[in-house]
């Protein structure tokens, strides 16, 4: 069964808060997802920090 959660993050381009679907059952991940507001590519990093999952976002052009 898929473990799908949602995370609210701030787009590093336009500053709008967007919601990303996150599947922590797939382990640590790094991928590109377009902002649903400004359509720019956001680099998403999902990683384990102790017993908790963390998500960070960055501009794809950094």
Residue, then its C-alpha position, 0 to 999 in steps of 0.5 A: x500500500x502506498x504511503x502518500x502524505x502532503x507537505x506544504x512548502x514555499x516555492x523558492x521562485x515565486x514565494x507562494x505556498x504550494x502542496x506537494x504529494x510525498x511518498x516516504x515509503x520510497x525512501x530518500x528521494x531527490x527529484x524535480x517538480x514544477x511549481x503549481x503557481x509559477x511553473x518553474x522547476x523546483x528541486x525537492x529533497x526528501x530525507x530521513x532526519x533521525x526518526x522524522x522525514x524532512x523535505x527541502x526545496x531549492x531553485x533548480x538553477x542554483 
